[in-house]
Amino acid sequence: MKKRIRMGQFNFPNPEWQNVSKDAKELISGMLNVDPAERLTIDEVMRNRWIAQYTAVPQTPLHTNRMLKEGEEIWPEVQEEMTRSLATMRVDYDQVHIKALENSNNPLLNKRRRRAVPIRDNKN
């Protein structure tokens, strides 16, 4: 699912999304846009017609409890996936090796090194 969202390939399947309005789905799509230049900014989100129309919490039925009960048998799989996802975000500092700056041959660093060398004036 995360991979599909990152690629911009997501949809809003029923029955989970059947009670969610078209405007709300458009807002979510705008926030998940994979192109940062086209993704909604926070100001655009706050001015969005779906957000702006509500001054009170709507009485939309939430199916969270039912969905959690129905999916109870897959919780071990969900937990495993969450563990794998979190593990990929961690850095094992024992396995990370950072070169000493003097041994580094990075083009950007080399350019900065050349700029840092003072230019000698031939007049002295």
N, CA, C and O atoms as a GROMACS GRO file, in nm:
protein
  496
    1MET      N    1   0.083  -0.120   0.000
    1MET     CA    2   0.000   0.000   0.000
    1MET      C    3   0.087   0.126   0.000
    1MET      O    4   0.063   0.219  -0.077
    2LYS      N    5   0.189   0.128   0.088
    2LYS     CA    6   0.277   0.245   0.094
    2LYS      C    7   0.346   0.268  -0.039
    2LYS      O    8   0.361   0.382  -0.084
    3LYS      N    9   0.389   0.159  -0.102
    3LYS     CA   10   0.458   0.170  -0.231
    3LYS      C   11   0.364   0.229  -0.336
    3LYS      O   12   0.404   0.314  -0.415
    4ARG      N   13   0.239   0.183  -0.336
    4ARG     CA   14   0.141   0.235  -0.434
    4ARG      C   15   0.115   0.383  -0.408
    4ARG      O   16   0.102   0.459  -0.504
    5ILE      N   17   0.106   0.424  -0.284
    5ILE     CA   18   0.084   0.566  -0.252
    5ILE      C   19   0.203   0.647  -0.299
    5ILE      O   20   0.186   0.754  -0.359
    6ARG      N   21   0.326   0.598  -0.273
    6ARG     CA   22   0.446   0.670  -0.318
    6ARG      C   23   0.449   0.685  -0.469
    6ARG      O   24   0.507   0.781  -0.521
    7MET      N   25   0.389   0.590  -0.541
    7MET     CA   26   0.386   0.597  -0.687
    7MET      C   27   0.262   0.671  -0.738
    7MET      O   28   0.245   0.688  -0.858
    8GLY      N   29   0.176   0.714  -0.646
    8GLY     CA   30   0.055   0.784  -0.685
    8GLY      C   31  -0.054   0.692  -0.735
    8GLY      O   32  -0.147   0.736  -0.804
    9GLN      N   33  -0.045   0.564  -0.701
    9GLN     CA   34  -0.143   0.465  -0.746
    9GLN      C   35  -0.226   0.419  -0.627
    9GLN      O   36  -0.196   0.316  -0.566
   10PHE      N   37  -0.327   0.495  -0.595
   10PHE     CA   38  -0.414   0.457  -0.484
   10PHE      C   39  -0.558   0.486  -0.523
   10PHE      O   40  -0.585   0.566  -0.612
   11ASN      N   41  -0.649   0.419  -0.454
   11ASN     CA   42  -0.791   0.444  -0.478
   11ASN      C   43  -0.863   0.437  -0.344
   11ASN      O   44  -0.801   0.416  -0.239
   12PHE      N   45  -0.993   0.454  -0.348
   12PHE     CA   46  -1.073   0.457  -0.226
   12PHE      C   47  -1.181   0.349  -0.237
   12PHE      O   48  -1.295   0.378  -0.272
   13PRO      N   49  -1.145   0.223  -0.207
   13PRO     CA   50  -1.239   0.112  -0.228
   13PRO      C   51  -1.352   0.108  -0.125
   13PRO      O   52  -1.336   0.150  -0.010
   14ASN      N   53  -1.464   0.058  -0.170
   14ASN     CA   54  -1.576   0.031  -0.080
   14ASN      C   55  -1.549  -0.102  -0.012
   14ASN      O   56  -1.475  -0.183  -0.069
   15PRO      N   57  -1.602  -0.129   0.101
   15PRO     CA   58  -1.697  -0.051   0.179
   15PRO      C   59  -1.631   0.052   0.270
   15PRO      O   60  -1.700   0.136   0.328
   16GLU      N   61  -1.498   0.046   0.283
   16GLU     CA   62  -1.430   0.134   0.379
   16GLU      C   63  -1.451   0.282   0.348
   16GLU      O   64  -1.459   0.364   0.440
   17TRP      N   65  -1.461   0.316   0.220
   17TRP     CA   66  -1.467   0.456   0.180
   17TRP      C   67  -1.605   0.500   0.131
   17TRP      O   68  -1.621   0.612   0.085
   18GLN      N   69  -1.705   0.414   0.141
   18GLN     CA   70  -1.836   0.447   0.084
   18GLN      C   71  -1.904   0.565   0.152
   18GLN      O   72  -1.983   0.634   0.088
   19ASN      N   73  -1.875   0.590   0.278
   19ASN     CA   74  -1.937   0.702   0.349
   19ASN      C   75  -1.852   0.828   0.348
   19ASN      O   76  -1.886   0.927   0.413
   20VAL      N   77  -1.741   0.825   0.275
   20VAL     CA   78  -1.653   0.942   0.266
   20VAL      C   79  -1.690   1.020   0.140
   20VAL      O   80  -1.702   0.963   0.032
   21SER      N   81  -1.710   1.150   0.156
   21SER     CA   82  -1.756   1.233   0.044
   21SER      C   83  -1.651   1.246  -0.066
   21SER      O   84  -1.532   1.223  -0.043
   22LYS      N   85  -1.698   1.282  -0.184
   22LYS     CA   86  -1.610   1.305  -0.300
   22LYS      C   87  -1.511   1.418  -0.268
   22LYS      O   88  -1.393   1.408  -0.301
   23ASP      N   89  -1.560   1.524  -0.203
   23ASP     CA   90  -1.473   1.637  -0.166
   23ASP      C   91  -1.360   1.592  -0.073
   23ASP      O   92  -1.246   1.635  -0.089
   24ALA      N   93  -1.393   1.508   0.024
   24ALA     CA   94  -1.291   1.459   0.118
   24ALA      C   95  -1.188   1.373   0.045
   24ALA      O   96  -1.068   1.383   0.071
   25LYS      N   97  -1.235   1.289  -0.047
   25LYS     CA   98  -1.143   1.205  -0.124
   25LYS      C   99  -1.052   1.290  -0.212
   25LYS      O  100  -0.934   1.259  -0.227
   26GLU      N  101  -1.106   1.397  -0.270
   26GLU     CA  102  -1.024   1.486  -0.353
   26GLU      C  103  -0.918   1.556  -0.268
   26GLU      O  104  -0.804   1.574  -0.312
   27LEU      N  105  -0.955   1.595  -0.147
   27LEU     CA  106  -0.859   1.657  -0.055
   27LEU      C  107  -0.746   1.559  -0.023
   27LEU      O  108  -0.629   1.596  -0.028
   28ILE      N  109  -0.780   1.437   0.010
   28ILE     CA  110  -0.679   1.335   0.042
   28ILE      C  111  -0.589   1.312  -0.079
   28ILE      O  112  -0.467   1.303  -0.064
   29SER      N  113  -0.648   1.302  -0.197
   29SER     CA  114  -0.568   1.283  -0.319
   29SER      C  115  -0.471   1.399  -0.339
   29SER      O  116  -0.355   1.378  -0.377
   30GLY      N  117  -0.517   1.520  -0.313
   30GLY     CA  118  -0.431   1.638  -0.327
   30GLY      C  119  -0.315   1.637  -0.229
   30GLY      O  120  -0.205   1.682  -0.262
   31MET      N  121  -0.340   1.586  -0.108
   31MET     CA  122  -0.234   1.581  -0.008
   31MET      C  123  -0.136   1.468  -0.035
   31MET      O  124  -0.020   1.474   0.008
   32LEU      N  125  -0.180   1.364  -0.108
   32LEU     CA  126  -0.094   1.251  -0.138
   32LEU      C  127  -0.027   1.262  -0.274
   32LEU      O  128   0.039   1.168  -0.319
   33ASN      N  129  -0.042   1.375  -0.341
   33ASN     CA  130   0.018   1.393  -0.474
   33ASN      C  131   0.168   1.371  -0.465
   33ASN      O  132   0.236   1.428  -0.379
   34VAL      N  133   0.221   1.287  -0.555
   34VAL     CA  134   0.363   1.252  -0.549
   34VAL      C  135   0.454   1.364  -0.598
   34VAL      O  136   0.574   1.364  -0.570
   35ASP      N  137   0.399   1.460  -0.672
   35ASP     CA  138   0.478   1.573  -0.721
   35ASP      C  139   0.469   1.686  -0.619
   35ASP      O  140   0.363   1.746  -0.604
   36PRO      N  141   0.578   1.716  -0.548
   36PRO     CA  142   0.573   1.820  -0.444
   36PRO      C  143   0.523   1.955  -0.496
   36PRO      O  144   0.460   2.030  -0.421
   37ALA      N  145   0.550   1.986  -0.622
   37ALA     CA  146   0.505   2.114  -0.678
   37ALA      C  147   0.354   2.118  -0.692
   37ALA      O  148   0.294   2.226  -0.688
   38GLU      N  149   0.292   2.003  -0.709
   38GLU     CA  150   0.146   1.997  -0.726
   38GLU      C  151   0.074   1.959  -0.598
   38GLU      O  152  -0.048   1.973  -0.589
   39ARG      N  153   0.147   1.911  -0.498
   39ARG     CA  154   0.086   1.870  -0.371
   39ARG      C  155   0.028   1.991  -0.302
   39ARG      O  156   0.084   2.101  -0.310
   40LEU      N  157  -0.086   1.973  -0.234
   40LEU     CA  158  -0.150   2.083  -0.162
   40LEU      C  159  -0.061   2.134  -0.049
   40LEU      O  160   0.002   2.056   0.022
   41THR      N  161  -0.056   2.265  -0.036
   41THR     CA  162   0.015   2.325   0.077
   41THR      C  163  -0.081   2.329   0.196
   41THR      O  164  -0.201   2.305   0.179
   42ILE      N  165  -0.031   2.360   0.314
   42ILE     CA  166  -0.117   2.368   0.431
   42ILE      C  167  -0.222   2.477   0.414
   42ILE      O  168  -0.336   2.461   0.458
   43ASP      N  169  -0.184   2.588   0.351
   43ASP     CA  170  -0.282   2.695   0.327
   43ASP      C  171  -0.392   2.649   0.233
   43ASP      O  172  -0.510   2.679   0.254
   44GLU      N  173  -0.355   2.574   0.130
   44GLU     CA  174  -0.456   2.522   0.037
   44GLU      C  175  -0.546   2.421   0.106
   44GLU      O  176  -0.666   2.416   0.079
   45VAL      N  177  -0.490   2.341   0.194
   45VAL     CA  178  -0.571   2.244   0.269
   45VAL      C  179  -0.672   2.318   0.356
   45VAL      O  180  -0.789   2.282   0.359
   46MET      N  181  -0.626   2.421   0.426
   46MET     CA  182  -0.715   2.494   0.516
   46MET      C  183  -0.823   2.571   0.441
   46MET      O  184  -0.930   2.596   0.496
   47ARG      N  185  -0.796   2.609   0.316
   47ARG     CA  186  -0.897   2.679   0.236
   47ARG      C  187  -0.984   2.583   0.155
   47ARG      O  188  -1.079   2.626   0.089
   48ASN      N  189  -0.952   2.455   0.159
   48ASN     CA  190  -1.028   2.356   0.083
   48ASN      C  191  -1.175   2.359   0.123
   48ASN      O  192  -1.209   2.372   0.240
   49ARG      N  193  -1.262   2.345   0.023
   49ARG     CA  194  -1.406   2.356   0.051
   49ARG      C  195  -1.455   2.250   0.149
   49ARG      O  196  -1.548   2.276   0.226
   50TRP      N  197  -1.395   2.132   0.147
   50TRP     CA  198  -1.440   2.028   0.240
   50TRP      C  199  -1.405   2.066   0.383
   50TRP      O  200  -1.485   2.045   0.474
   51ILE      N  201  -1.287   2.122   0.405
   51ILE     CA  202  -1.246   2.166   0.540
   51ILE      C  203  -1.327   2.288   0.582
   51ILE      O  204  -1.377   2.294   0.694
   52ALA      N  205  -1.338   2.385   0.491
   52ALA     CA  206  -1.401   2.513   0.524
   52ALA      C  207  -1.550   2.501   0.555
   52ALA      O  208  -1.604   2.583   0.629
   53GLN      N  209  -1.617   2.400   0.501
   53GLN     CA  210  -1.762   2.390   0.520
   53GLN      C  211  -1.802   2.344   0.660
   53GLN      O  212  -1.917   2.362   0.700
   54TYR      N  213  -1.708   2.287   0.732
   54TYR     CA  214  -1.744   2.232   0.863
   54TYR      C  215  -1.704   2.326   0.977
   54TYR      O  216  -1.588   2.364   0.992
   55THR      N  217  -1.804   2.361   1.055
   55THR     CA  218  -1.777   2.435   1.177
   55THR      C  219  -1.809   2.347   1.297
   55THR      O  220  -1.780   2.383   1.412
   56ALA      N  221  -1.869   2.231   1.270
   56ALA     CA  222  -1.899   2.133   1.374
   56ALA      C  223  -1.861   1.995   1.321
   56ALA      O  224  -1.850   1.975   1.200
   57VAL      N  225  -1.841   1.902   1.410
   57VAL     CA  226  -1.806   1.766   1.370
   57VAL      C  227  -1.928   1.699   1.308
   57VAL      O  228  -2.035   1.697   1.370
   58PRO      N  229  -1.915   1.644   1.184
   58PRO     CA  230  -2.029   1.580   1.120
   58PRO      C  231  -2.064   1.448   1.188
   58PRO      O  232  -1.983   1.390   1.261
   59GLN      N  233  -2.184   1.401   1.163
   59GLN     CA  234  -2.231   1.277   1.222
   59GLN      C  235  -2.202   1.156   1.133
   59GLN      O  236  -2.280   1.061   1.130
   60THR      N  237  -2.093   1.160   1.062
   60THR     CA  238  -2.054   1.049   0.975
   60THR      C  239  -2.026   0.926   1.061
   60THR      O  240  -1.950   0.933   1.157
   61PRO      N  241  -2.089   0.814   1.026
   61PRO     CA  242  -2.064   0.694   1.107
   61PRO      C  243  -1.920   0.646   1.091
   61PRO      O  244  -1.868   0.639   0.979
   62LEU      N  245  -1.858   0.612   1.201
   62LEU     CA  246  -1.723   0.559   1.197
   62LEU      C  247  -1.730   0.408   1.218
   62LEU      O  248  -1.797   0.360   1.309
   63HIS      N  249  -1.661   0.336   1.135
   63HIS     CA  250  -1.665   0.190   1.140
   63HIS      C  251  -1.537   0.133   1.199
   63HIS      O  252  -1.508   0.014   1.181
   64THR      N  253  -1.462   0.215   1.270
   64THR     CA  254  -1.333   0.172   1.322
   64THR      C  255  -1.345   0.048   1.409
   64THR      O  256  -1.271  -0.049   1.391
   65ASN      N  257  -1.438   0.050   1.504
   65ASN     CA  258  -1.452  -0.061   1.596
   65ASN      C  259  -1.485  -0.190   1.521
   65ASN      O  260  -1.426  -0.295   1.546
   66ARG      N  261  -1.581  -0.181   1.429
   66ARG     CA  262  -1.621  -0.299   1.351
   66ARG      C  263  -1.504  -0.348   1.267
   66ARG      O  264  -1.479  -0.468   1.259
   67MET      N  265  -1.433  -0.254   1.203
   67MET     CA  266  -1.321  -0.292   1.116
   67MET      C  267  -1.210  -0.359   1.197
   67MET      O  268  -1.148  -0.455   1.151
   68LEU      N  269  -1.185  -0.308   1.316
   68LEU     CA  270  -1.081  -0.368   1.400
   68LEU      C  271  -1.120  -0.509   1.444
   68LEU      O  272  -1.037  -0.599   1.448
   69LYS      N  273  -1.247  -0.527   1.478
   69LYS     CA  274  -1.294  -0.659   1.520
   69LYS      C  275  -1.289  -0.758   1.404
   69LYS      O  276  -1.246  -0.872   1.421
   70GLU      N  277  -1.334  -0.712   1.284
   70GLU     CA  278  -1.335  -0.801   1.167
   70GLU      C  279  -1.194  -0.839   1.126
   70GLU      O  280  -1.172  -0.951   1.077
   71GLY      N  281  -1.099  -0.749   1.144
   71GLY     CA  282  -0.962  -0.776   1.101
   71GLY      C  283  -0.873  -0.833   1.209
   71GLY      O  284  -0.751  -0.839   1.193
   72GLU      N  285  -0.934  -0.875   1.318
   72GLU     CA  286  -0.857  -0.920   1.434
   72GLU      C  287  -0.762  -1.036   1.400
   72GLU      O  288  -0.653  -1.044   1.455
   73GLU      N  289  -0.804  -1.123   1.311
   73GLU     CA  290  -0.721  -1.240   1.279
   73GLU      C  291  -0.594  -1.202   1.201
   73GLU      O  292  -0.499  -1.280   1.198
   74ILE      N  293  -0.592  -1.084   1.139
   74ILE     CA  294  -0.473  -1.045   1.063
   74ILE      C  295  -0.379  -0.954   1.144
   74ILE      O  296  -0.277  -0.909   1.092
   75TRP      N  297  -0.413  -0.928   1.271
   75TRP     CA  298  -0.329  -0.839   1.351
   75TRP      C  299  -0.185  -0.887   1.362
   75TRP      O  300  -0.094  -0.803   1.358
   76PRO      N  301  -0.159  -1.018   1.376
   76PRO     CA  302  -0.017  -1.060   1.379
   76PRO      C  303   0.057  -1.020   1.251
   76PRO      O  304   0.173  -0.979   1.257
   77GLU      N  305  -0.009  -1.031   1.135
   77GLU     CA  306   0.053  -0.991   1.009
   77GLU      C  307   0.077  -0.840   1.006
   77GLU      O  308   0.182  -0.794   0.961
   78VAL      N  309  -0.021  -0.764   1.055
   78VAL     CA  310  -0.007  -0.618   1.059
   78VAL      C  311   0.110  -0.581   1.150
   78VAL      O  312   0.190  -0.494   1.117
   79GLN      N  313   0.118  -0.647   1.264
   79GLN     CA  314   0.226  -0.619   1.358
   79GLN      C  315   0.362  -0.651   1.296
   79GLN      O  316   0.458  -0.575   1.314
   80GLU      N  317   0.371  -0.763   1.223
   80GLU     CA  318   0.497  -0.798   1.156
   80GLU      C  319   0.535  -0.693   1.053
   80GLU      O  320   0.651  -0.653   1.044
   81GLU      N  321   0.437  -0.647   0.975
   81GLU     CA  322   0.464  -0.545   0.873
   81GLU      C  323   0.510  -0.415   0.938
   81GLU      O  324   0.602  -0.350   0.889
   82MET      N  325   0.445  -0.376   1.047
   82MET     CA  326   0.486  -0.254   1.117
   82MET      C  327   0.629  -0.269   1.171
   82MET      O  328   0.708  -0.175   1.164
   83THR      N  329   0.661  -0.385   1.224
   83THR     CA  330   0.796  -0.410   1.275
   83THR      C  331   0.898  -0.399   1.162
   83THR      O  332   1.003  -0.338   1.179
   84ARG      N  333   0.866  -0.460   1.046
   84ARG     CA  334   0.957  -0.452   0.930
   84ARG      C  335   0.972  -0.307   0.884
   84ARG      O  336   1.083  -0.262   0.855
   85SER      N  337   0.861  -0.235   0.876
   85SER     CA  338   0.866  -0.096   0.831
   85SER      C  339   0.950  -0.010   0.924
   85SER      O  340   1.032   0.069   0.879
   86LEU      N  341   0.930  -0.026   1.053
   86LEU     CA  342   1.006   0.052   1.149
   86LEU      C  343   1.154   0.014   1.147
   86LEU      O  344   1.241   0.098   1.166
   87ALA      N  345   1.182  -0.115   1.124
   87ALA     CA  346   1.322  -0.160   1.119
   87ALA      C  347   1.396  -0.095   1.002
   87ALA      O  348   1.514  -0.065   1.014
   88THR      N  349   1.327  -0.074   0.891
   88THR     CA  350   1.393  -0.012   0.775
   88THR      C  351   1.423   0.135   0.801
   88THR      O  352   1.509   0.194   0.734
   89MET      N  353   1.355   0.195   0.897
   89MET     CA  354   1.378   0.336   0.929
   89MET      C  355   1.494   0.354   1.027
   89MET      O  356   1.546   0.465   1.043
   90ARG      N  357   1.534   0.248   1.092
   90ARG     CA  358   1.639   0.257   1.192
   90ARG      C  359   1.776   0.247   1.126
   90ARG      O  360   1.792   0.182   1.023
   91VAL      N  361   1.872   0.310   1.186
   91VAL     CA  362   2.011   0.303   1.139
   91VAL      C  363   2.089   0.224   1.243
   91VAL      O  364   2.086   0.254   1.362
   92ASP      N  365   2.159   0.123   1.196
   92ASP     CA  366   2.246   0.046   1.285
   92ASP      C  367   2.381   0.117   1.289
   92ASP      O  368   2.463   0.101   1.200
   93TYR      N  369   2.402   0.196   1.393
   93TYR     CA  370   2.522   0.278   1.401
   93TYR      C  371   2.649   0.196   1.412
   93TYR      O  372   2.758   0.247   1.384
   94ASP      N  373   2.639   0.069   1.451
   94ASP     CA  374   2.758  -0.016   1.456
   94ASP      C  375   2.805  -0.054   1.316
   94ASP      O  376   2.923  -0.086   1.297
   95GLN      N  377   2.716  -0.051   1.218
   95GLN     CA  378   2.751  -0.090   1.082
   95GLN      C  379   2.779   0.030   0.992
   95GLN      O  380   2.819   0.013   0.877
   96VAL      N  381   2.759   0.150   1.042
   96VAL     CA  382   2.783   0.270   0.962
   96VAL      C  383   2.929   0.310   0.977
   96VAL      O  384   2.980   0.324   1.088
   97HIS      N  385   2.995   0.329   0.864
   97HIS     CA  386   3.135   0.372   0.866
   97HIS      C  387   3.144   0.504   0.792
   97HIS      O  388   3.109   0.512   0.674
   98ILE      N  389   3.191   0.606   0.859
   98ILE     CA  390   3.208   0.737   0.798
   98ILE      C  391   3.357   0.762   0.781
   98ILE      O  392   3.434   0.755   0.877
   99LYS      N  393   3.395   0.792   0.658
   99LYS     CA  394   3.537   0.819   0.630
   99LYS      C  395   3.580   0.947   0.700
   99LYS      O  396   3.501   1.038   0.724
  100ALA      N  397   3.706   0.951   0.732
  100ALA     CA  398   3.764   1.076   0.784
  100ALA      C  399   3.766   1.175   0.669
  100ALA      O  400   3.785   1.136   0.554
  101LEU      N  401   3.746   1.302   0.698
  101LEU     CA  402   3.740   1.404   0.593
  101LEU      C  403   3.865   1.406   0.506
  101LEU      O  404   3.857   1.424   0.385
  102GLU      N  405   3.981   1.387   0.568
  102GLU     CA  406   4.104   1.391   0.489
  102GLU      C  407   4.115   1.274   0.391
  102GLU      O  408   4.190   1.283   0.294
  103ASN      N  409   4.041   1.165   0.414
  103ASN     CA  410   4.043   1.050   0.324
  103ASN      C  411   3.928   1.052   0.223
  103ASN      O  412   3.920   0.965   0.137
  104SER      N  413   3.843   1.149   0.234
  104SER     CA  414   3.726   1.157   0.147
  104SER      C  415   3.763   1.216   0.011
  104SER      O  416   3.848   1.305   0.002
  105ASN      N  417   3.699   1.164  -0.094
  105ASN     CA  418   3.722   1.214  -0.229
  105ASN      C  419   3.589   1.254  -0.292
  105ASN      O  420   3.558   1.215  -0.404
  106ASN      N  421   3.512   1.331  -0.219
  106ASN     CA  422   3.381   1.375  -0.265
  106ASN      C  423   3.397   1.500  -0.352
  106ASN      O  424   3.465   1.594  -0.310
  107PRO      N  425   3.336   1.503  -0.472
  107PRO     CA  426   3.353   1.619  -0.561
  107PRO      C  427   3.312   1.752  -0.498
  107PRO      O  428   3.381   1.852  -0.515
  108LEU      N  429   3.201   1.754  -0.427
  108LEU     CA  430   3.156   1.878  -0.364
  108LEU      C  431   3.254   1.923  -0.255
  108LEU      O  432   3.287   2.041  -0.243
  109LEU      N  433   3.299   1.826  -0.176
  109LEU     CA  434   3.395   1.858  -0.071
  109LEU      C  435   3.526   1.908  -0.132
  109LEU      O  436   3.586   2.003  -0.082
  110ASN      N  437   3.570   1.844  -0.241
  110ASN     CA  438   3.693   1.889  -0.308
  110ASN      C  439   3.679   2.032  -0.360
  110ASN      O  440   3.773   2.111  -0.349
  111LYS      N  441   3.564   2.064  -0.414
  111LYS     CA  442   3.539   2.200  -0.464
  111LYS      C  443   3.548   2.300  -0.349
  111LYS      O  444   3.606   2.408  -0.363
  112ARG      N  445   3.490   2.265  -0.237
  112ARG     CA  446   3.494   2.354  -0.121
  112ARG      C  447   3.637   2.367  -0.067
  112ARG      O  448   3.678   2.474  -0.022
  113ARG      N  449   3.710   2.257  -0.073
  113ARG     CA  450   3.850   2.263  -0.029
  113ARG      C  451   3.929   2.360  -0.116
  113ARG      O  452   4.008   2.441  -0.066
  114ARG      N  453   3.908   2.353  -0.249
  114ARG     CA  454   3.981   2.442  -0.339
  114ARG      C  455   3.945   2.588  -0.312
  114ARG      O  456   4.032   2.675  -0.317
  115ARG      N  457   3.818   2.614  -0.284
  115ARG     CA  458   3.775   2.751  -0.254
  115ARG      C  459   3.834   2.802  -0.123
  115ARG      O  460   3.860   2.921  -0.108
  116ALA      N  461   3.855   2.711  -0.030
  116ALA     CA  462   3.905   2.750   0.103
  116ALA      C  463   4.054   2.784   0.102
  116ALA      O  464   4.103   2.851   0.192
  117VAL      N  465   4.126   2.738   0.001
  117VAL     CA  466   4.270   2.767  -0.007
  117VAL      C  467   4.286   2.914  -0.043
  117VAL      O  468   4.234   2.958  -0.145
  118PRO      N  469   4.357   2.991   0.040
  118PRO     CA  470   4.373   3.134   0.011
  118PRO      C  471   4.454   3.156  -0.117
  118PRO      O  472   4.553   3.087  -0.142
  119ILE      N  473   4.410   3.250  -0.196
  119ILE     CA  474   4.480   3.286  -0.319
  119ILE      C  475   4.595   3.377  -0.281
  119ILE      O  476   4.577   3.476  -0.211
  120ARG      N  477   4.715   3.342  -0.327
  120ARG     CA  478   4.834   3.421  -0.292
  120ARG      C  479   4.849   3.537  -0.389
  120ARG      O  480   4.829   3.523  -0.510
  121ASP      N  481   4.883   3.647  -0.334
  121ASP     CA  482   4.904   3.768  -0.413
  121ASP      C  483   5.049   3.770  -0.460
  121ASP      O  484   5.140   3.766  -0.377
  122ASN      N  485   5.073   3.776  -0.591
  122ASN     CA  486   5.208   3.773  -0.646
  122ASN      C  487   5.283   3.904  -0.625
  122ASN      O  488   5.403   3.910  -0.652
  123LYS      N  489   5.217   4.008  -0.578
  123LYS     CA  490   5.282   4.139  -0.560
  123LYS      C  491   5.374   4.139  -0.439
  123LYS      O  492   5.465   4.222  -0.434
  124ASN      N  493   5.354   4.051  -0.343
  124ASN     CA  494   5.438   4.051  -0.222
  124ASN      C  495   5.567   3.984  -0.244
  124ASN      O  496   5.648   3.975  -0.153
   0.00000   0.00000   0.00000
